[in-house]
Amino acid sequence: MEDSGNGSSYGSPAPSELETLQKQHVEKTVKIKELKKQIEALKLRVEKSKMTTTTEKTPAAKKRTAEERREAFKNLSEKYNSLSKEYNALLSERSREHKPT
């Protein structure tokens, strides 16, 4: 048998390709963690917003209309849904990359 001289066997990625894949994996993992933190923060804001609308008694709170509260809640919900979709897409992509072939 002849050795091709490059030290890699069939089916194994080259070292630079492996480094690239590892770097991509780390970047995606970091992004997933960031999205998870943002999702949790938004959940807390939504819950706080729900509680605040029912418990606030200050004059400033009384001035806020129901329409403004609904709009703020809608915006938070849309942002949460967007972050959640992005997070789930990254998790799905990462799990596809780690499936054995």
C-alpha positions as a printed NumPy array, in Angstrom:
array([[  0.   ,   0.   ,   0.   ],
       [  1.192,   3.473,  -0.794],
       [  1.062,   6.36 ,   1.612],
       [ -0.212,   9.559,   0.074],
       [  2.068,  11.533,   2.361],
       [ -0.588,  13.824,   3.766],
       [ -1.155,  11.749,   6.902],
       [ -4.946,  11.733,   6.606],
       [ -7.027,   8.645,   6.062],
       [-10.108,   8.381,   3.897],
       [-13.168,   9.949,   5.497],
       [-11.227,  11.97 ,   8.072],
       [-11.272,  15.734,   7.745],
       [ -7.99 ,  17.553,   7.251],
       [ -6.62 ,  19.32 ,  10.364],
       [ -7.524,  22.773,   9.044],
       [-11.034,  21.593,   8.203],
       [-11.368,  20.101,  11.675],
       [-10.205,  23.367,  13.258],
       [-12.757,  25.258,  11.172],
       [-15.532,  22.91 ,  12.245],
       [-14.488,  23.191,  15.888],
       [-14.463,  26.975,  15.654],
       [-17.942,  26.967,  14.092],
       [-19.159,  24.647,  16.828],
       [-17.808,  26.923,  19.557],
       [-19.341,  30.003,  17.918],
       [-22.737,  28.319,  17.64 ],
       [-22.55 ,  27.108,  21.227],
       [-21.785,  30.641,  22.426],
       [-24.636,  32.045,  20.324],
       [-27.033,  29.439,  21.756],
       [-26.023,  30.387,  25.303],
       [-26.506,  34.092,  24.527],
       [-29.942,  33.434,  23.031],
       [-30.928,  31.324,  26.015],
       [-29.973,  34.17 ,  28.373],
       [-31.914,  36.68 ,  26.265],
       [-34.952,  34.398,  26.207],
       [-34.868,  34.018,  29.991],
       [-34.507,  37.787,  30.439],
       [-37.472,  38.387,  28.152],
       [-39.559,  35.832,  30.016],
       [-38.85 ,  37.718,  33.225],
       [-39.74 ,  41.042,  31.592],
       [-43.01 ,  39.608,  30.272],
       [-43.899,  38.199,  33.674],
       [-42.959,  41.466,  35.359],
       [-45.036,  43.349,  32.813],
       [-48.026,  41.123,  33.551],
       [-47.625,  41.63 ,  37.306],
       [-47.001,  45.356,  36.986],
       [-50.177,  45.953,  35.013],
       [-52.236,  44.316,  37.738],
       [-50.463,  45.675,  40.834],
       [-49.26 ,  49.2  ,  39.963],
       [-51.144,  51.965,  41.755],
       [-48.865,  54.97 ,  41.138],
       [-50.179,  57.98 ,  39.217],
       [-47.758,  57.29 ,  36.388],
       [-49.027,  53.746,  36.101],
       [-52.63 ,  54.928,  36.013],
       [-51.805,  57.187,  33.054],
       [-50.657,  54.258,  30.954],
       [-53.512,  53.084,  28.871],
       [-54.488,  49.51 ,  28.262],
       [-53.473,  49.996,  24.626],
       [-49.91 ,  50.938,  25.591],
       [-49.621,  47.912,  27.866],
       [-50.923,  45.622,  25.145],
       [-48.466,  47.078,  22.65 ],
       [-45.54 ,  46.648,  25.037],
       [-46.569,  43.071,  25.761],
       [-46.968,  42.373,  22.046],
       [-43.476,  43.739,  21.329],
       [-41.929,  41.654,  24.092],
       [-43.766,  38.564,  22.881],
       [-42.607,  39.092,  19.294],
       [-39.008,  39.536,  20.408],
       [-39.254,  36.431,  22.589],
       [-40.697,  34.394,  19.702],
       [-37.973,  35.606,  17.357],
       [-35.188,  34.733,  19.798],
       [-36.804,  31.398,  20.543],
       [-36.999,  30.506,  16.836],
       [-33.36 ,  31.446,  16.318],
       [-32.327,  29.45 ,  19.391],
       [-34.267,  26.37 ,  18.271],
       [-32.864,  26.614,  14.738],
       [-29.309,  26.709,  16.08 ],
       [-29.978,  23.756,  18.369],
       [-31.459,  21.812,  15.494],
       [-28.521,  22.64 ,  13.238],
       [-26.059,  21.647,  15.923],
       [-27.8  ,  18.324,  16.552],
       [-27.782,  17.527,  12.812],
       [-24.04 ,  18.2  ,  12.724],
       [-23.422,  15.805,  15.598],
       [-25.425,  12.856,  14.248],
       [-23.189,   9.914,  13.432],
       [-23.167,   8.991,   9.765]])
